[in-house]
């Protein structure tokens, strides 16, 4: 709960509201690794019923496929038809017991933990990246070996440290060990710096289900093989299935039901996903579209649907199908409210409500409501002014684009083969703005986030280790990844560092907020401790922290109290002592320019910029935050409530504020997510500033405005999933406009003058 805000403050009255379904990206984020696309859409459930009903079983004795009576004439053995739960990786009957239905398991990377024979046990624990308390526990067990080279320790002691004791199977251990601890850190989403590697389960070959399920086939394939097909491939397989043998009426009905579900997924641009794809690995836009298909499938009416930026992550060519599906929801008799910045969505809306005029304290008003033609004629709507052309997003004339030739500095990634990439070799020009384009699932993230970034990480990790060991840092670096994802990366001497600015959360705890993340909160607390009243009372910066001396003793700085009502029911009330302000009352007596510390937490970035106008170390970071379109965010907003796009822009601001020397390569994944046209204009200006300072920028994007502004574009495709993974076009925006193979070119807007 944000300090000072109560439920009663939000509205006076709501009238005329009906049953409402809110499909929000932040709320529907998934964390359970067992939650799959196929389970969430129930495709795997229906496939399990189809296999249980229609599957051809191989005899467990001789391997011969048995008939409908399940009797094998060759050996006389009679099989029993399996129930549907035998085909589920989440069922104890159906899962592969070796990997517990996950299809993978982890192995320790001994080369990472023990890079040479002289490494001691103490250093092995440091290399593993575990906490100091865990290191203390392990060293306490084996005190006599703490400073012994790990390679010289007895095998029993090594096994005890790595995998625990008294357990036979190293993949099923539950006692205190490096293996179990690192597995736990992975499950929490923490980066363990390649100390473990995920490999396919050797028992089920990654198919997740047990041997019994793998002996049952349809069209020559078992259910695990269908789980690894893309939705598009699965639909084609099912369409051809009736031609490969007779099906019962129930089997035909099941295929029709599954076909309807795959059809909806294809219509919203998710044909590149597989039924076995884990939900936590999807973007917010992909998750939301999966939920949208479930509501389309239900055919319910008289509901109010609230969708939060459903076009996120979609190529322009894919948005039309999504908008058709949203229109279908409306045609069923529902009301659909869409929170969007996308031009296409606004244009087809029957009614538009525009808030503004700007963000934060400069917003919060309805500046326009009505139809689209009225919006573009509105004098008060900044959105309308951009849509009508009265205001323009930053653009470049042809001569303003950077000149790129074969002699230009570049990174070259040779034979990338991650996920669906088909041994592609890619040249990334440096010192310019590079855009990565392509339809959903075409391989953009596989190329950049899953291949280029790990290669960069490996290079600079080796460079740091050489410097720490006083080795020659100029000697050519060679490193080998546990599972090769590309042949090699060339051109590293041209950059001095890199920064991946992803959409991962900047913090998951309520005490984490934008001010703490960008490192201005300590400066602000020191400033308050320097005020005359604070010095008179002997206050330190800790008195202005709600986690330390300044915390309200009743709620311990949380601002609220949580009461258990039984079961999973809780109620949250404002703290009666501090009234939700989180601080001791006397601490709030201290003010700076008439503002106490709680007022600062409740300020937007833009408001705080005015307050700290004369404090350069604080103002500099606030100014960068505002440039990234985050002027409306409050300094004390819990980080867990920020969207992926907001988290990314705060990370970008922090990186820019560091002002690192040399050519830094910045990599951003859809930075315009959640941005208005006004804020997109500011972001483009900021990215151009980074390049002019001598840095390089790579952006994965769908927004045609951003791609049109890039000096160089690399487009993957032509389709998603197995139909993608190739470079179909590259060059300037002008080159892509003229390239008939490009799916992005027709949407680019460039200036010829």
N, C-alpha and C positions, 0 to 999 in steps of 0.2 A: 504494500500500500504506500502510495506517495504521501509524504508528510503533509498534513493540512487538508487533505482531500477526503471527504467522507461520501458514502453512498447517497446521502440526502442532498449533497451539493450538485448532483449530476443533472437532474431535471425536475421540473415541477409536476408535469403530468404527461402521460402517454395514453393516447386514445386510438381506438380502431385497429389495434394490433391483433394479429391472428397467430396461429402456430408458426414458429419461426425456426429455420435451420440456418445456423451461421457456420460457414465453411471458411475458417480463418487459417492462414498459413502457420502462425505461431502456435495456435492451440492444437492443430492436428499433426504437429511434428511427432515422429515416431522414434522410439528408443529401443524397442525390443528387437534384437537381431533375428528372432524366430518369426517376426511379422514379415510376410513376403507379399509381393504384388499378387501372387496367385491365391494366397489365403485371404487377403483384404478384399479382393474382388470375388472370392469364392470360386474362381476358375478351377483351382486345384481340388476343391471339394467335389465339384461336378465331374471332373476328370476321374477322381477316385471312384465315384459311383459308376462311371462309364466302364472303367477297367474291371470293376467287380462284376458288372453285368455282362459285358461283351468280350472281355479279354481272353486271349488264347494262352493257355498255360503250358509251360514246358514241364515234362515229367521230371520230378526231383530225383528219380533213379537213373533213367537212361537219357534224359534230355530231349526226348521226342515230344513234339507238340501234340497234345491230346485233344480229342474232340469235345463236343458239347456234353457228352455223358461223363467226361473227365476220366475215362478209363484208357490206359495205354495198352494197346494190343501187343506191342513189341515185348514188354516185360511183365504185363499183367498188373502193374501197380495202378491203384485208383487214387486220384488227387481229390482234394476238397476245394471247392471254389472259395476264394478269399473274400472277406468282408471289406467294405469300403475303407475302414480305418487302417487296413494293412497297406494302403497306398498313400498314407499321410506321414510326412517326416516329423510331424509334431505328435504323433501317436506312439506310445510305447510299443505297440504291435508292429507299426510300420517303419519306424526310424531305424537307420543303421546304428547299431549299438556301439560301434567303434568311435564314431564322431558324434553320437547322440543326435543325429538328424541334421547336423549343420553342413555336412558335405566337405568340411575342411577341418584341419587341426593345425596347431602351431608347433613350430620347432625352434629351439634356441639356436641362435646364430653364434656358434662358438668362435668364429673368426672375429666377430664384433666384441665378444666378451673377453677373449684371450687372444689378442692380436700377435703376441710373441711369447716365448717360453719363460721370460723373466717376470711376467705380470703376476703380482701377488693377489691373494684372495681379497685383500682390502681394495685393490684397484679393479678387480673383477666386479665387485659390488657397485663401485662408482660407475664403471662402464655400462652396467645394466640400467642405470638411471633410476634406481629405487630410492626411497626416502632415507634420510639419515637414521630415523628410528628403526626402520627395517634392517638397515645395515648393522646397526647395533645389536639387534636380536640375533642375526646370523653369526656375527663375530663372537657373540657371547656363548654360542653353542660350541664353537671350535676355536677357543682362544689361542691354543698352541699353534694354529696355522695362520693366524691373521696376517703375518708378514712373510709367509712362506710362498715361494712361486707356485702358482696354481698347478702347473704341469708336474710338480714334484710331490703333490699331495697324494695320499692313498686313494685308490679308486672308490672305496667305500665312502670316504669323506667328500669326494667330488659329487658322487651320486646323492649324498645327503643334502648338499648345498643346492644342487641343480634341481633335483626332483623330489626331495623329501626322503623319508625312510619307510621301510616295511610295506612297500606297495610294489606290486609286480609291473603293472602297466603304466609307463611314464606319461601317457596321455590322459589318464583318469585320476591323477593324484589330487588329493585335497589337503594334504598337510602343508605346513609352512615351507616354502621353497621358492627359488627364483622363478621357476616355471609357473607355479600357482600365483605368485604375486604379479608377474608380468601379464598373465592372462586376466587378472582382475583389473589391472590398469588399462588394458585394451578394452575391456567391457565398459569402462568409464569414459572411453573416447580419448584417453591421454596418449600423447606422442611418446613412444618408447625408443625412438631413434634407431629403428631396425635391429633391436636386440633380439627380436623374434620374427620369424617369417611364417606366413600362412601358406600351407600347401594342401593340395587336394587329398582327401581321405583315401588311403591306399586300399581300404576294404570295399568301399562303394564307388570309388573313382569319382567322387564329387556329386553323385546322384542323390544323396541324402536318404534314400529309402533302403530297406533291407533286401536280402537276397531273394526272399519269397516274392516280393513285389516286382523285382527285376526279372523274374521268370515269366511274368505275364506281359504279353505284348498285344498291341493293336497296330495294324499296318506295319508290322515288323519292328516297332519301337516300344520300349517300356515307358512307364510314366516319368521316370527320372530324366529320360532323354527329352520328353516333351517339356519338362520344367526348364530346360536350358535353351529351348527355342525362343525366338522373339515372338511377340504377339502376332506379328504379321505372318511369320512362318507357321505358327500354330494354327492360324485360321486356314491357311492354304492346305495344311496337312489334314485338318478335320473335314474340309470340303471334299477332299479326294478319298476319304476313308470309306464311304459307302460303295465306291467302285472296287474296293479290294476284298469285299466279302459281304454277305447278307447281315443286316442288323435287325434286332427286334424293334417293335414299335417304341418301347421305352428307350432303347439306345438311340433311335432317331430323334426322340424328344430331347434327350440329354445333349446331343450334338447341336440341336437348334438353340438350346439355352446357352451353351458355351459360345456358339457363333455370335449370338446377340451381344454377349459381354465383350468379346474380342472386337466386334464391330464398333461398339461405343468407344473403346480404348483407341482404336485406330482413328476415329473421328476427332478425338481431342489431341492427336499428335503423340500418342504413347505407344505406337507400334514397335518402337525400338526396344522396349522393356521386355524382360522375360518373366514368366511366372515365379521363378526362383530368385528374382532380384529382391534384395532386402529393402524394406521400407525406409530404414534409417539412412540409406545411401542416396535417397531421392532428394531432389530440390523441393523447395516449398511449392513451386508451381506445379511440379509433377504430382506431388501428394494431393494437392487440391483438385487436380483434374481427375485423379482416381476416385476421390470422394464424389465428384460431380457425376461421374458415370454411374455410380451406385444409385444416385437419386434419379437419374434418367431411366435406369433399369426398373426402378420401383413403380414408375407411372403414377405417382401420387399427385393429388391436386389440392387446391385451396391452401397452399402453404406460402410462406414468405421465405425466399432464399436470399441470404446475404453472402456474396462471394468477394473475397479479398484478393484483388489483382490476379485473376485466373490466367491471364495471358503471359505471366512471367515465364521466361524460358522457352517461348515459342517463336519460331521464325515467322516472318510476315506471311509466307505462303501457307502457314498452318493455322493462322488466326481465324480465317474464314470458316473453317469447319467447326472450330470451338464456338464461334458466335452463333452458328446454326444450331448447335446443341443447346446453348443458353436460350435461344428463341424457342426451341422445342419445349423446354421447361415452362416457358411462359404460355405456350399454346395449349398446354395441358390444364391451364386454369390457375397457374401459380403467379405470384408476384416475384420478380427478380431484381434485387438491388445489388449493383456491382460497384465496388470501390476500385477505381481504375485511373491510370494516367494515359493509357493507350489511346491514340488518336482514332483507330478503327472502331474501338468499343464506344467511345463518346459519340462518334458520328451516327451509329445505328440506334442509340438510346432514344426511347420515346420521350423521356423527361430527364433533364440534366439539372443537378444541384451543384453549384460551384462555390466552394468555401475560400475565404481569403480575407483581405486581398493578398496578404503574404502568409508567412508561417509564424508559429509561436504567438507572442503577445501582439504581433501585427496581423494576426488572423483571427479565426473564430467567428467570422460573420458570413452570412449567406450573401454573396455578391451578385448571384444570378440564379434564377430557377425558371425553367421553361424548356422549350424545344431547342434543337441544335441550331437552326437558322437564327434564332434569337441570341444564342450564346455568342456566335461569331460577330454579331453586331453590337454586343454589350460594351459600353464604355468602361465599365467597372471590372470586368473579368480579364485578368491577365491570361488565363487559359484561352479564352476566346480570342484575345489579341494574337496569341501565337498561332492558333488554328486558322485565323483569317489571313495571316501574313502581315498584320500590322507590326508585329514584333517578329524578329527572325532569330533562329538559333545560329550560333557561330558557324561560319562556313569559310571555305577557302576557294580563291580563284585558282585556275590551273597552275599558274606560275608560283603559287604560294606553297604547293606541296613539296616536300623534301625530294631532292634528286637522289635516286638510288640506282647504282650500277653494279656490275660484277666486282668492281674494286672496293665497294663500300664495306665497312666493317660489319660482320655478321656472325651469328651463331649458326652452326649447321648440325642438325640432329640427323644422324644416319640410321636408316632402317628401323624406325619405331614400330613396335608390334604389340603394344599394350592393348588389351581388350579387342576392339574390332579394327584396329589400325593394321593396314596391310603392307608392312615393311616400307613405310613411307620415309623419304628423305626430305627434310624441310629446312629452308634457309630463313632465318629470322634477322632482318636488317636491324642494326643497332643505331642508337642516336635518333630514332624516329618513333612515331606512334604506329604500332602494328595492330590490326584488328583480325581476330579469328572468327570466321563466320561459318554458317552451315545450319541445316535443319536439325531438329531435336534428335539426339543420339547419333549424329554423324561422326563423332570422334573428337570434338573440340576439347572437352575436358580430359579425355584420354591422352591427347597429344600434349597438352600444356600441364595440367595439374598432376596427371599420373605418370608422365614420362619426362618432360623437360624439368620440372621442379625436382624430382628425385635425383636426376643427373646433376643438376646444379648443387643440390645438397651434398651429394657424394664428393663432388669436386672441392667445395669449400671446407667440408669437414676434413678431408685429407690435407688441405692447405693449412688449416689451423693446427692439426697434429704435427705437421712438419715444422711449423714455427715453434711450437712448444718443445719439440725435440731438438731444436737448433739445426734442423736439416736445411738443405738448400731450397728455399721457396720458389726459386726460378726454374728448378728442374721440372721437366714435363711430368704431369701427374697422370697416373693410370689407376683406375679403380674398377672393381668388379662388383656388380650388384648381385645379391643372392639369387634372384630370378631375373635374368636379362630381359629388359624391356626395350632396349635399343642397342645398336651396334656400338656407337660412340657419339660423343659431343665435341665438336671443334669450335674454336674461336674464343675460348674462355679468357685468354689474356686481354681481350678487349673490354671486359667488365671487371669492376672491383668488388661487386657484391650484388645481391638480389634481395627482393622482398616480395613474398607472396601475400597479397591482400585478399584473403578469402572471406566468405560469408559465414564462417564459423562463429559461434557466440563469443563475445569478449569476456564473459563471466557468467556463471550459473547461480551465484549466491546473491541474496538481497543486499548485501553490503557492498557489492561491486556496482559501480556506476561510471558514467562517462568521465567524470572529473578524476576519479582514481585511476582509470585506465590510461588517460593521456598525461598523467603525472603532474596535474596542477593542484590537486587537492591538498597535498602537503604544503605547497607554496601558499595556498589560501589560508590554511590553519596557522602557518607561521606568521602571516600578516596579521591575523586576528590576535595572536599572542603578543604582538608588538604594540597593540593599542594601549593607551594610558591606563584605562580601567583594568585591563588584563594584567599589566605589569604591576599595578597597585595591589591586586589580589594574588599575585604570584602564579597566574595561570601559564601553563606551557601549551605547546601545540596539541598535546594529548587531551587537554580539556575541551578542544574543539573537534574531537572525534567521537562519534556515537558508538565506537567500538572500544573506547578506552575510558579515560577519567571523566569525560563529559557525558557519558551515557546515563540516561534515566535509570535509576536503580530498580524501578518497578518492572519495566519491560526489557531492561538491559539493552536499550538502544534500538529495539525492533519497532517501536512506535505503536505496537498492537499486541494484544494477548489472544492466544488461540486456545479454545476450550474443546475438549473431546466430548462428543455427545453419545458415543457408543458406535461400534462398527467402523465404518469409514466416514462418519459424519463429524464435521468440525464447524465451529462458528468463530469468527474473528471480530473482535471489538477493539476500538481505539483504546489505548492505554489511558486510564482515568487520571493518572498523575501528570503525564506530559501532554495529554491530548493529541497524541500522535506525532509530536515534534521530536521525539527520540532523545532529547537533551535534558540535563538538569536545568531548572528554571533560571538559576543565577548565571549560568553560562550565556544565556540569551540577553543578559544585560549589556554585554560587550557588543558594540556596533562599529562598523566601518562605513563612513558616509551615510549614517542613519540606517544601516542594514545589518541584521544579525546573521549568524551562521546558518540558521534554518532558512532564512530568506534567500540566501545564496543557493542552497540546495534546490529550492523551488524555482530558481531563475532559469530562463532559457539561456542558451549559449549567447544569443544576440543581446539579451538584457545584461548578462554578466560582462559582455564586452564593453558596455557603457560604464558599468560600475568600476571595472578595473582598467579604465582607459589610461591611467598613469602608472600602471605596473607592467612594464614590458614583458617580463618572463611569463606572466599569465595571459596578457593580451595577445601575444604572438600565437599561442596555441588556439585560443578562442577564435582568432581571425581565420586560421586555417580550417577549423571546424565549420565555421560559417561558409567558407568558400566551397566546402564539400557538400553543402546543402543541409547541414545539420544545425542551423541556427535556431530551429524550433525546439530542439531536444533540451530537457532540463538537466542541469548538472547532476542532480541526485536521482535521476530515473534509474530504477534497478536494471542492470544489464540484461537480466533474464527476460525483460519485457520488450527488448529491442528486436526488430526484424533482422533477417540476414543481410539485407541491403544496408540498413542503418549500422549494423556492426561493422560491415566492410568499410563504410565511409569513415567511421571513427578510427579504424585501423589505419586507413590511408592518411588521415590527418596526423596521427601519431608518427607515422613513418616520415611524412614530409617535414614535420617539426623537428626530427632528428638532424636534418641537414647533413647527411652523410657525404663524404668526399668521394670524388671519382664518378665513373659512369655506373650508376646503380640501375639494375633491371627491375622495374616494377611490373608485377603480373597481377591483373585484376580480373575477377570472374563476374561478369554482368554488373558493373558498377552502377548502372542506371536503374536497377531494381528499386521500385518505390519512389522514384524521383519524378517530380512534375517537369513540364517543359522548361519552366523558369529555372529550376535547380539543375536540369541537364545542361543548360547553357553555361551555368557557373562551373559545373564539373569539367566540361570540355576546355574551358579557359584554364582551369587548374592543371589538367593533363598536359596542355600545350606548354604551360610554364615549366613543368617538370622536364620536358624535352629540351626546352631552351636553356635549361641549366646544365645540359650535357648528359642527361640521363636517357634511358630507353624505357618504353612503356609497351606492354602487350595487354590487350583487353579482349576477353571472350565476350562477344556481344551479339544481340539480335537487332538492336535499335538501328534503323537505317540512317538516322541522323549522325550517330556516333561513328558508324562504319564509313559514312561518306566523308567524315572529317579525318579519318586515318590516312597516313601517308602510304601505307602498304596493307593489302588485305591477303589473307590466306583462307581459302574456303574449302571445307571438307564436305564429303558427300559421296555419291549423289543423294542417298537416302539415309535412313537411320539403321542402327544395328548392323547386321551383316551386309546390308546394302550400302553402308557408308565405309568410313575408314580410308578414303583415298583423297588426294588433293585434286579437286576438279577445276580450280581456278586460283590464280594468284597474280598480284600486280597492284597497280593503283586503282582507285575507284573507277576511273575512266576505262581502265583495261577490263574490269569486270562488267561494266555496262555494255561493252562490245563483245563479250565472250558468250556465245550461245550455250555453253555448258554451265554457266553460273546461274544458280537459283536466286542469288542475292542481287545481282546486277540490276535487274528490272526495278528494284525498289530504291536504288541509290539516287540521291539528288545532288548533282555536282554543278559547279559554275564553270562555264567554258571560257569566260573572259579572263 
